Amino acid sequence: ERILTPSPHRVQPVCPHFGLCGGCDLMHMDYELEAQLKRQRVYDVLQRIGGVDPGELPITAAPTDQGYRNKAQFPVAMASDGPAAGFFRARTHQLIPVTDCYIQPPEAHQIAQAVLAWMEKYHILPYDEATGKGYVRHIFVRKAVVTGELMACIIANAQELPKRKQLVEQLRTAVPGITTVVHNVNTRPGNAILGDTYHTLYGNGYIEDQLCGLTFRLSPASFYQVNHHQAQALYEKAIAMADLHGTETVLDLYCGTGTITLAMSRTAGQVIGVEVVPQAIEDAQDNARRNGIENARFFCADAGKAALQLAAEGIRPDVITVDPPRKGISQDVIDAIAAMNPDRVVYVSCDPATLARDVKLLEEKGYDPLAYRYFCLQSHYRKALVFTWENLDNAAAAYTKLIARIAALDPADGPVDQEAMKPYREKFGQQMGNDLNTSMGVTALFDVLKAKTNDATKLALIGDFDSVLSLGLLEKAAAKRAEAAQAIRNLEEDFACWFIKRHRDRVDDLCCDIAQHLRGANTIWPTYHFEYKDRR
């Protein structure tokens, strides 16, 4: 590869491993352009996949692009001169040894080098993926930005770690301020870094950090944003978007250690956190206790099942916050959100494509995205994107869109299928028995619009539902359809008038050709007269 003319935004990467390890992709460009490229990527997928216009999409750039990460995960493998730690080359499991990473805190490398020295001294072999033998798979490091506490977690292919006392001594000597040392057991083949079993070798097995004025306990499995400064800005914006006034019920799905949940507890009536990782829920419950928060409760469950259970219990949150993994929200979670009918949804995302997909699905349930904010959480990474999304006054905002969707249906596309109508009528009847409100009625109508049946059947169902909801949907849709048809006729007439005026001679010739053709076909009309008056 040869650079003919360097871009004015090209910079010299500070890392000697740039282009080799699978970490930073964008270190060769200045941060201003990097942030704008990420913003453009978000904008493009929201338009292309989500079908929405995010407007200006303001970006909150990070104050620094070096040393910002509070977590490091180094894979370990055998190199030619002994065990090595670093990162995998992109899309491979080829280890690139790294002794200094510019986006990690220096303590991360001190810990990694101390573990490698212990392995070398006591002949502790790294894990071999091909044979399934060996011990050390990863070196996991966490640093609390505010408190300065440090965690070292050794992920090993063994229930018992050999020479563990010597490991602790080695780490405490190399990094005197280390807070805790943990052994995680992962004997399963595959790419998962952490296993399910933890042994504390030194300290409490966790560290503490402060975020949004609260203290959080962090174990190895706890989800915690890697950029502390940007996480603070992100959560403050999420809280502002939730627009809480002290009485609301907030449901936080994918809550992790309860960072967003507890941050919102101070301005909400009650908060409920849901997380599938048991250790994270233990940390969340402990975080609530240590911060003296009494209006928060947490339970361990899959987000979809938990949301459905809460809906079945009649819990109707005013605000739902979601912070899902990269795969986004599952369909059952979206269905449960719609069933609980919150006034507002705050969506924190780490993948623009799944965010755009979910925004579209939520729109079909009656939610319109009204505010976006993009935060750059991880500099130099292509995928380090986090967004917030909120909905305001969902039923009212969806009403205009609903009318337009109904107006697009063709009444002649029939006949009405009574069998296809039955399940929708039954579901609507059940919702009526559960005190269906107008917002949920709009959601039911969007479900009808997605039905795999003809337009005449959909219109018949909408008419049935509207006899209860009294929204005047068919009348307004018919008026909109007539308005659109008239607009098309006006456009056609305007174009015809313009074309005739501009190409009078060509129109005359064309009319003469038509007349001659008709006479030659022995039609009953021998001659024609054409006028260009009043747009005729």
DRENFI-939094 format. One line per field, with one value per residue (C-alpha): x, y, z; residue number from 1; residue in three letters. Coordinates in Angstrom, 3 decimals. Layout:
px: c(X/...)
py: c(Y/...)
pz: c(Z/...)
num: c(NUM/...)
residuo: c(ALA/...)
END
This chain:
px: c(0.000/1.349/-0.019/0.075/-1.456/-2.090/-5.387/-5.210/-6.942/-4.279/-2.106/0.777/-0.536/1.110/0.846/3.488/0.918/-1.585/-2.674/-1.528/-3.675/-7.454/-8.035/-7.942/-9.038/-9.049/-5.886/-4.501/-7.093/-7.606/-10.310/-12.500/-12.935/-13.311/-16.218/-17.916/-17.494/-19.116/-21.913/-22.477/-22.592/-25.294/-27.229/-27.051/-28.316/-31.123/-32.303/-31.685/-32.781/-34.933/-36.622/-36.382/-34.688/-32.615/-32.148/-28.895/-27.886/-25.561/-22.417/-20.817/-17.124/-14.780/-12.326/-9.408/-8.692/-5.878/-5.849/-9.624/-10.529/-11.207/-11.160/-8.594/-8.846/-5.572/-5.608/-2.549/-0.664/2.768/5.196/8.658/10.290/7.682/4.132/2.829/-0.228/-1.727/-4.599/-5.765/-5.164/-8.481/-10.774/-8.178/-6.901/-3.315/-1.902/-0.069/2.037/1.451/3.436/1.875/-1.605/-2.299/-6.021/-5.485/-4.329/-0.642/-1.598/-3.224/0.120/1.922/-0.514/-0.249/3.568/3.520/1.257/3.528/6.569/4.800/3.955/7.560/8.997/6.728/6.263/2.532/1.505/-0.950/-4.110/-3.811/-7.039/-6.035/-5.393/-7.557/-4.588/-2.756/-3.903/-4.063/-6.497/-6.933/-5.687/-8.584/-7.932/-10.329/-9.445/-11.866/-11.291/-12.502/-11.303/-8.215/-8.933/-7.514/-8.711/-6.747/-8.699/-6.907/-9.129/-7.783/-8.663/-8.552/-10.636/-7.526/-4.831/-1.296/1.073/-1.740/-0.063/3.030/0.825/-0.669/2.820/4.060/1.123/1.309/5.027/4.669/1.532/1.472/-1.940/-3.768/-7.105/-8.174/-7.081/-9.647/-9.369/-12.140/-12.680/-13.393/-12.905/-15.305/-14.036/-15.038/-14.633/-16.388/-13.871/-15.413/-16.666/-19.263/-17.070/-14.944/-12.356/-11.128/-7.367/-6.831/-9.087/-12.888/-13.247/-14.568/-13.635/-15.658/-16.037/-18.194/-20.476/-23.245/-22.599/-23.160/-20.794/-20.833/-19.409/-17.803/-17.018/-15.437/-18.837/-20.358/-21.261/-19.764/-19.110/-15.406/-15.171/-15.989/-16.214/-18.491/-20.593/-21.266/-22.374/-24.447/-26.344/-26.998/-28.557/-30.594/-31.926/-32.840/-34.647/-36.612/-38.072/-38.775/-40.609/-40.469/-43.565/-42.887/-42.219/-39.118/-38.296/-34.660/-34.121/-30.552/-29.657/-26.208/-24.949/-27.775/-25.934/-28.817/-31.430/-29.942/-29.055/-32.751/-33.953/-33.262/-35.880/-38.395/-41.041/-39.707/-37.233/-37.074/-33.917/-33.765/-30.578/-29.803/-26.335/-26.712/-23.475/-24.423/-27.772/-25.951/-23.769/-26.847/-28.588/-25.433/-25.053/-28.567/-27.796/-24.454/-26.004/-28.983/-31.490/-34.760/-37.020/-35.137/-35.573/-33.796/-34.430/-32.487/-34.289/-34.172/-35.364/-38.133/-39.533/-39.250/-41.066/-43.869/-44.137/-44.363/-46.995/-48.979/-48.749/-50.278/-47.147/-47.334/-44.066/-44.164/-40.676/-38.770/-35.022/-33.128/-29.382/-29.142/-26.060/-25.098/-27.806/-30.427/-33.892/-35.665/-39.169/-40.721/-39.194/-40.616/-44.032/-43.848/-42.836/-45.846/-48.124/-46.978/-47.555/-44.981/-45.210/-41.566/-38.813/-35.139/-32.936/-29.161/-27.532/-24.038/-24.805/-26.394/-27.781/-29.749/-30.828/-32.265/-34.013/-35.523/-36.595/-38.569/-40.166/-41.053/-42.569/-44.844/-46.001/-46.947/-43.718/-42.071/-38.408/-38.227/-34.737/-31.332/-27.984/-24.778/-21.898/-18.447/-17.460/-14.400/-11.977/-10.305/-12.918/-15.314/-18.033/-17.823/-21.164/-23.747/-27.040/-30.061/-33.544/-36.733/-40.436/-42.871/-46.681/-46.625/-50.298/-50.747/-47.503/-48.514/-52.015/-51.003/-48.816/-51.634/-54.057/-51.509/-50.986/-54.760/-55.190/-52.651/-54.867/-56.877/-60.573/-60.820/-58.169/-60.592/-62.718/-63.014/-61.652/-63.769/-61.510/-58.458/-60.339/-61.157/-57.786/-57.486/-61.031/-60.391/-57.148/-58.822/-61.649/-59.141/-57.413/-60.779/-61.293/-57.980/-59.081/-57.653/-56.769/-56.377/-52.599/-52.891/-55.677/-53.272/-50.800/-53.538/-54.304/-50.638/-50.734/-53.680/-51.748/-48.962/-51.416/-50.766/-54.141/-55.654/-56.422/-60.200/-59.919/-57.633/-60.085/-62.954/-60.994/-60.037/-63.700/-64.643/-61.971/-62.765/-66.407/-65.036/-62.135/-64.112/-61.053/-62.752/-60.030/-61.827/-63.374/-60.075/-58.226/-60.810/-60.418/-56.637/-56.955/-59.197/-56.822/-53.890/-55.834/-56.730/-53.133/-52.075/-54.731/-53.597/-50.015/-50.965/-52.940/-50.135/-47.657/-49.917/-50.486/-46.774/-45.907/-48.442/-47.318/-43.662/-44.063/-47.061/-45.689/-44.887/-48.368/-49.962/-47.951/-48.825/-52.537/-52.424/-50.668/-53.357/-56.154/-54.590/-54.143/-57.770/-59.039/-56.822/-58.368/-61.827/-63.098/-66.416/-64.716/-63.327/-61.732/-60.629/-60.383/-58.048/-58.233/-55.700/-57.974/-58.579/-55.981/-57.903)
py: c(0.000/3.418/6.840/9.147/12.250/12.193/13.562/16.687/14.560/11.808/11.599/9.373/6.600/6.725/2.944/0.721/-2.103/-0.122/-2.117/-5.394/-6.048/-6.212/-3.240/0.319/0.859/4.631/5.798/7.092/9.904/12.883/12.602/15.336/13.390/10.097/11.486/12.845/9.567/7.713/10.241/9.786/6.014/6.331/8.779/6.511/3.348/5.191/6.450/3.265/0.602/2.548/4.714/7.782/11.153/11.765/15.435/17.048/14.137/16.028/14.205/14.315/13.724/12.423/14.816/12.398/9.491/7.907/5.916/6.152/2.462/1.114/-2.539/-4.632/-8.253/-9.719/-13.165/-15.265/-17.650/-19.233/-17.160/-18.148/-16.715/-17.774/-16.858/-13.587/-11.391/-8.977/-8.892/-11.029/-9.868/-8.817/-11.760/-14.310/-15.933/-15.038/-13.302/-10.010/-9.486/-6.002/-4.514/-1.045/-0.081/3.628/3.388/1.304/2.568/1.788/-0.467/-2.901/-3.646/-3.814/-6.506/-8.394/-8.406/-9.579/-12.530/-13.438/-13.317/-15.673/-18.050/-18.019/-18.558/-21.459/-22.971/-22.277/-22.925/-20.755/-22.386/-24.015/-23.733/-26.561/-29.172/-27.820/-28.105/-25.511/-23.096/-19.326/-18.145/-14.417/-11.720/-9.457/-6.076/-3.482/-0.041/2.213/5.694/7.652/5.406/4.073/0.478/-2.320/-5.839/-8.638/-11.662/-14.708/-16.774/-20.326/-23.737/-25.321/-25.582/-25.030/-22.559/-23.793/-21.527/-19.089/-17.731/-16.949/-15.257/-12.954/-12.114/-11.381/-9.043/-7.218/-6.648/-5.407/-3.328/-2.357/-0.708/-3.771/-4.268/-7.815/-10.887/-13.365/-16.727/-17.381/-20.967/-21.426/-24.994/-24.723/-24.564/-21.531/-17.762/-16.878/-15.162/-15.677/-18.903/-19.223/-19.999/-17.489/-17.990/-14.942/-15.221/-11.834/-9.025/-9.014/-10.226/-6.864/-3.191/-0.011/2.996/6.114/7.232/9.853/10.507/6.854/4.088/0.841/-2.583/-4.173/-7.868/-9.439/-10.236/-6.810/-4.722/-1.258/1.281/1.299/5.095/6.620/10.244/9.491/7.083/9.911/12.183/9.397/8.528/12.173/12.577/9.378/10.672/14.001/12.211/10.112/13.400/12.105/14.106/11.872/9.706/7.571/3.838/3.066/-0.374/-0.830/-3.846/-5.183/-3.265/-4.787/-3.673/-1.138/1.982/3.516/2.048/3.562/6.840/7.249/6.169/9.608/11.285/8.399/6.883/3.340/1.627/-2.025/-3.527/-6.745/-8.591/-12.153/-12.386/-13.552/-11.968/-8.630/-8.730/-9.451/-6.413/-4.296/-5.267/-4.553/-1.207/-0.224/-1.072/0.698/3.855/3.745/3.458/1.885/2.441/0.007/-3.717/-6.128/-9.614/-12.010/-13.041/-12.825/-9.360/-10.731/-13.103/-10.496/-7.883/-10.324/-11.332/-7.725/-7.027/-10.053/-8.746/-5.485/-3.424/-0.485/1.499/5.138/4.902/1.905/2.114/-0.484/-0.923/-4.181/-5.962/-5.493/-7.861/-5.345/-6.045/-9.314/-9.301/-10.581/-7.645/-5.196/-6.869/-6.671/-2.999/-2.245/-4.282/-2.316/0.917/3.239/6.953/7.009/4.656/5.565/3.352/3.187/1.284/0.111/-0.912/1.479/-1.246/-3.064/0.291/1.275/-2.090/-1.754/1.850/0.649/-2.164/0.221/2.635/-0.156/-0.449/3.220/4.868/7.703/8.553/12.217/12.747/11.254/11.890/10.162/9.641/8.571/6.148/4.445/6.437/4.773/1.958/1.657/-0.018/2.127/3.836/4.542/6.349/7.326/7.307/8.503/8.646/11.323/11.051/7.881/7.476/11.055/11.009/7.783/8.958/10.900/8.057/5.592/7.614/7.691/3.914/3.269/5.701/3.664/0.549/-0.350/-1.040/-3.008/-5.485/-8.145/-9.963/-9.642/-12.776/-13.458/-16.289/-14.056/-11.503/-13.873/-13.941/-10.160/-9.687/-12.128/-10.388/-6.987/-8.295/-9.550/-6.162/-4.473/-6.684/-5.367/-1.726/-1.024/2.640/4.667/4.218/0.432/0.640/2.357/-0.469/-3.020/-1.174/-1.261/-5.033/-5.222/-3.246/-5.863/-8.764/-11.143/-10.620/-8.386/-4.699/-5.126/-7.410/-4.942/-2.106/-4.202/-4.927/-1.290/-0.349/-2.841/-1.567/2.070/1.527/1.096/3.563/6.352/7.812/8.406/6.484/5.356/8.773/10.590/7.989/8.349/12.125/11.780/9.320/11.776/14.613/12.615/11.645/15.276/16.305/13.741/14.974/18.552/17.505/15.622/18.584/21.007/18.804/18.342/22.091/22.787/20.125/21.383/24.982/24.045/21.551/22.932/21.963/18.400/17.982/19.195/16.685/13.886/14.664/14.619/11.243/9.837/11.156/9.652/6.309/6.217/7.087/4.356/1.904/2.708/4.074/5.861/9.180/10.654/13.783/15.272/18.748/19.456/22.489/23.773/25.650/25.372/22.590/20.276)
pz: c(0.000/-0.980/-0.051/-3.092/-1.520/2.244/3.481/5.645/8.309/8.224/11.332/12.331/14.645/18.057/18.451/16.791/16.621/14.544/11.520/13.080/16.140/15.841/18.105/16.773/13.175/12.879/14.631/11.311/11.152/13.417/16.036/14.534/11.277/13.167/15.160/12.045/10.150/13.039/13.116/9.382/9.749/12.394/10.252/7.195/8.899/10.678/7.301/5.299/7.804/10.221/7.621/9.856/9.562/12.708/11.859/12.847/15.136/17.489/18.592/22.024/21.413/24.125/25.783/25.205/22.902/24.926/28.162/28.500/28.861/32.346/31.214/29.328/28.150/26.915/25.251/26.098/23.815/23.474/21.401/20.173/23.302/25.869/26.894/25.462/25.920/23.430/20.967/18.094/14.553/12.998/12.113/13.283/16.466/15.642/18.710/18.234/21.390/22.840/25.680/25.627/24.386/24.237/24.973/28.140/31.538/32.250/35.182/32.735/31.117/34.462/35.568/32.266/32.399/36.024/35.109/32.169/34.455/36.905/34.052/32.828/36.291/37.270/33.801/33.695/30.106/28.176/26.858/23.431/21.411/19.078/21.783/24.605/26.981/29.032/31.712/31.169/28.484/29.201/31.556/32.519/34.176/35.568/36.917/38.802/37.442/40.481/43.343/41.586/42.667/40.505/39.714/38.059/36.868/35.455/33.164/33.216/31.817/35.282/38.417/40.536/39.560/40.324/42.254/43.038/46.191/44.171/41.561/44.195/45.533/42.010/41.319/44.647/44.148/40.558/41.233/44.940/44.700/43.384/45.178/44.317/42.359/40.971/39.227/36.691/35.519/31.817/30.595/27.671/24.076/22.068/22.072/25.345/27.610/31.057/32.577/35.323/38.356/40.288/43.044/44.929/45.498/47.140/48.355/48.134/44.549/43.395/43.127/43.663/41.406/41.391/38.579/38.549/42.243/43.204/44.285/42.300/43.061/40.008/39.700/36.588/35.032/35.705/32.682/33.038/30.292/29.443/29.037/32.418/31.308/28.354/30.417/32.868/30.014/28.435/31.621/32.439/29.001/29.408/32.748/31.153/28.315/30.818/32.122/35.626/38.289/41.367/40.963/37.888/37.701/35.627/34.193/33.196/30.947/30.487/33.657/34.321/37.725/37.955/36.823/34.859/37.221/40.347/38.658/37.784/41.228/42.697/40.491/40.124/42.368/41.930/39.611/38.547/37.040/35.004/34.038/32.912/34.571/38.220/39.450/37.896/39.743/43.019/42.339/41.495/44.737/46.707/44.903/45.953/49.590/49.699/48.239/50.624/47.776/48.913/45.889/43.615/43.152/40.843/39.596/37.431/34.247/30.495/29.442/27.239/29.869/32.608/30.549/29.738/33.419/34.566/31.932/33.141/36.729/35.583/36.231/33.889/33.883/32.883/31.397/30.037/29.497/27.465/27.080/25.115/23.720/20.073/18.851/20.001/21.377/20.640/19.200/22.438/24.333/21.790/22.087/25.886/25.789/23.602/25.892/28.960/27.051/28.681/28.037/27.070/25.951/26.388/24.221/24.742/21.878/20.982/17.395/14.873/12.603/15.309/16.743/13.350/13.041/16.525/15.929/12.921/14.932/17.751/15.252/14.070/17.676/17.750/18.932/17.048/17.681/18.513/19.911/19.197/20.782/19.719/22.146/21.027/23.789/22.316/20.212/17.223/17.160/14.224/16.291/19.414/18.991/21.657/21.203/23.171/21.699/23.281/22.520/23.627/23.622/21.592/20.723/19.573/17.614/15.859/14.939/11.820/10.624/11.261/9.110/6.288/6.489/6.382/3.473/1.495/1.695/-1.410/-0.653/-3.919/-2.762/-1.499/-0.712/3.078/4.770/7.855/9.052/8.975/11.077/13.946/15.846/15.690/16.956/19.808/20.807/20.657/22.836/25.418/25.455/25.933/28.977/30.336/30.140/26.711/26.297/23.135/23.005/23.187/20.590/18.208/18.811/18.000/14.769/13.727/14.321/11.895/9.284/9.455/9.042/6.139/4.494/1.826/2.225/2.277/5.318/7.076/6.441/7.793/10.976/11.379/11.023/13.748/16.123/15.410/16.324/19.861/19.775/18.037/16.317/12.965/11.180/8.031/7.403/7.876/5.782/2.979/3.092/2.957/0.049/-1.838/-1.070/-2.408/-5.565/-6.207/-5.705/-8.311/-10.768/-10.293/-10.884/-14.042/-15.395/-14.577/-16.368/-19.420/-19.678/-19.397/-21.981/-24.518/-24.178/-24.485/-27.372/-29.342/-32.751/-31.644/-30.157/-33.414/-35.422/-32.983/-33.195/-37.011/-36.925/-34.618/-36.855/-39.962/-38.213/-37.126/-40.605/-42.026/-39.581/-41.021/-37.741/-37.597/-36.828/-40.038/-38.631/-35.318/-33.943/-30.992/-28.777/-26.294/-23.973/-20.222/-19.891/-22.221)
num: c(1/2/3/4/5/6/7/8/9/10/11/12/13/14/15/16/17/18/19/20/21/22/23/24/25/26/27/28/29/30/31/32/33/34/35/36/37/38/39/40/41/42/43/44/45/46/47/48/49/50/51/52/53/54/55/56/57/58/59/60/61/62/63/64/65/66/67/68/69/70/71/72/73/74/75/76/77/78/79/80/81/82/83/84/85/86/87/88/89/90/91/92/93/94/95/96/97/98/99/100/101/102/103/104/105/106/107/108/109/110/111/112/113/114/115/116/117/118/119/120/121/122/123/124/125/126/127/128/129/130/131/132/133/134/135/136/137/138/139/140/141/142/143/144/145/146/147/148/149/150/151/152/153/154/155/156/157/158/159/160/161/162/163/164/165/166/167/168/169/170/171/172/173/174/175/176/177/178/179/180/181/182/183/184/185/186/187/188/189/190/191/192/193/194/195/196/197/198/199/200/201/202/203/204/205/206/207/208/209/210/211/212/213/214/215/216/217/218/219/220/221/222/223/224/225/226/227/228/229/230/231/232/233/234/235/236/237/238/239/240/241/242/243/244/245/246/247/248/249/250/251/252/253/254/255/256/257/258/259/260/261/262/263/264/265/266/267/268/269/270/271/272/273/274/275/276/277/278/279/280/281/282/283/284/285/286/287/288/289/290/291/292/293/294/295/296/297/298/299/300/301/302/303/304/305/306/307/308/309/310/311/312/313/314/315/316/317/318/319/320/321/322/323/324/325/326/327/328/329/330/331/332/333/334/335/336/337/338/339/340/341/342/343/344/345/346/347/348/349/350/351/352/353/354/355/356/357/358/359/360/361/362/363/364/365/366/367/368/369/370/371/372/373/374/375/376/377/378/379/380/381/382/383/384/385/386/387/388/389/390/391/392/393/394/395/396/397/398/399/400/401/402/403/404/405/406/407/408/409/410/411/412/413/414/415/416/417/418/419/420/421/422/423/424/425/426/427/428/429/430/431/432/433/434/435/436/437/438/439/440/441/442/443/444/445/446/447/448/449/450/451/452/453/454/455/456/457/458/459/460/461/462/463/464/465/466/467/468/469/470/471/472/473/474/475/476/477/478/479/480/481/482/483/484/485/486/487/488/489/490/491/492/493/494/495/496/497/498/499/500/501/502/503/504/505/506/507/508/509/510/511/512/513/514/515/516/517/518/519/520/521/522/523/524/525/526/527/528/529/530/531/532/533/534/535/536)
residuo: c(GLU/ARG/ILE/LEU/THR/PRO/SER/PRO/HIS/ARG/VAL/GLN/PRO/VAL/CYS/PRO/HIS/PHE/GLY/LEU/CYS/GLY/GLY/CYS/ASP/LEU/MET/HIS/MET/ASP/TYR/GLU/LEU/GLU/ALA/GLN/LEU/LYS/ARG/GLN/ARG/VAL/TYR/ASP/VAL/LEU/GLN/ARG/ILE/GLY/GLY/VAL/ASP/PRO/GLY/GLU/LEU/PRO/ILE/THR/ALA/ALA/PRO/THR/ASP/GLN/GLY/TYR/ARG/ASN/LYS/ALA/GLN/PHE/PRO/VAL/ALA/MET/ALA/SER/ASP/GLY/PRO/ALA/ALA/GLY/PHE/PHE/ARG/ALA/ARG/THR/HIS/GLN/LEU/ILE/PRO/VAL/THR/ASP/CYS/TYR/ILE/GLN/PRO/PRO/GLU/ALA/HIS/GLN/ILE/ALA/GLN/ALA/VAL/LEU/ALA/TRP/MET/GLU/LYS/TYR/HIS/ILE/LEU/PRO/TYR/ASP/GLU/ALA/THR/GLY/LYS/GLY/TYR/VAL/ARG/HIS/ILE/PHE/VAL/ARG/LYS/ALA/VAL/VAL/THR/GLY/GLU/LEU/MET/ALA/CYS/ILE/ILE/ALA/ASN/ALA/GLN/GLU/LEU/PRO/LYS/ARG/LYS/GLN/LEU/VAL/GLU/GLN/LEU/ARG/THR/ALA/VAL/PRO/GLY/ILE/THR/THR/VAL/VAL/HIS/ASN/VAL/ASN/THR/ARG/PRO/GLY/ASN/ALA/ILE/LEU/GLY/ASP/THR/TYR/HIS/THR/LEU/TYR/GLY/ASN/GLY/TYR/ILE/GLU/ASP/GLN/LEU/CYS/GLY/LEU/THR/PHE/ARG/LEU/SER/PRO/ALA/SER/PHE/TYR/GLN/VAL/ASN/HIS/HIS/GLN/ALA/GLN/ALA/LEU/TYR/GLU/LYS/ALA/ILE/ALA/MET/ALA/ASP/LEU/HIS/GLY/THR/GLU/THR/VAL/LEU/ASP/LEU/TYR/CYS/GLY/THR/GLY/THR/ILE/THR/LEU/ALA/MET/SER/ARG/THR/ALA/GLY/GLN/VAL/ILE/GLY/VAL/GLU/VAL/VAL/PRO/GLN/ALA/ILE/GLU/ASP/ALA/GLN/ASP/ASN/ALA/ARG/ARG/ASN/GLY/ILE/GLU/ASN/ALA/ARG/PHE/PHE/CYS/ALA/ASP/ALA/GLY/LYS/ALA/ALA/LEU/GLN/LEU/ALA/ALA/GLU/GLY/ILE/ARG/PRO/ASP/VAL/ILE/THR/VAL/ASP/PRO/PRO/ARG/LYS/GLY/ILE/SER/GLN/ASP/VAL/ILE/ASP/ALA/ILE/ALA/ALA/MET/ASN/PRO/ASP/ARG/VAL/VAL/TYR/VAL/SER/CYS/ASP/PRO/ALA/THR/LEU/ALA/ARG/ASP/VAL/LYS/LEU/LEU/GLU/GLU/LYS/GLY/TYR/ASP/PRO/LEU/ALA/TYR/ARG/TYR/PHE/CYS/LEU/GLN/SER/HIS/TYR/ARG/LYS/ALA/LEU/VAL/PHE/THR/TRP/GLU/ASN/LEU/ASP/ASN/ALA/ALA/ALA/ALA/TYR/THR/LYS/LEU/ILE/ALA/ARG/ILE/ALA/ALA/LEU/ASP/PRO/ALA/ASP/GLY/PRO/VAL/ASP/GLN/GLU/ALA/MET/LYS/PRO/TYR/ARG/GLU/LYS/PHE/GLY/GLN/GLN/MET/GLY/ASN/ASP/LEU/ASN/THR/SER/MET/GLY/VAL/THR/ALA/LEU/PHE/ASP/VAL/LEU/LYS/ALA/LYS/THR/ASN/ASP/ALA/THR/LYS/LEU/ALA/LEU/ILE/GLY/ASP/PHE/ASP/SER/VAL/LEU/SER/LEU/GLY/LEU/LEU/GLU/LYS/ALA/ALA/ALA/LYS/ARG/ALA/GLU/ALA/ALA/GLN/ALA/ILE/ARG/ASN/LEU/GLU/GLU/ASP/PHE/ALA/CYS/TRP/PHE/ILE/LYS/ARG/HIS/ARG/ASP/ARG/VAL/ASP/ASP/LEU/CYS/CYS/ASP/ILE/ALA/GLN/HIS/LEU/ARG/GLY/ALA/ASN/THR/ILE/TRP/PRO/THR/TYR/HIS/PHE/GLU/TYR/LYS/ASP/ARG/ARG)
END
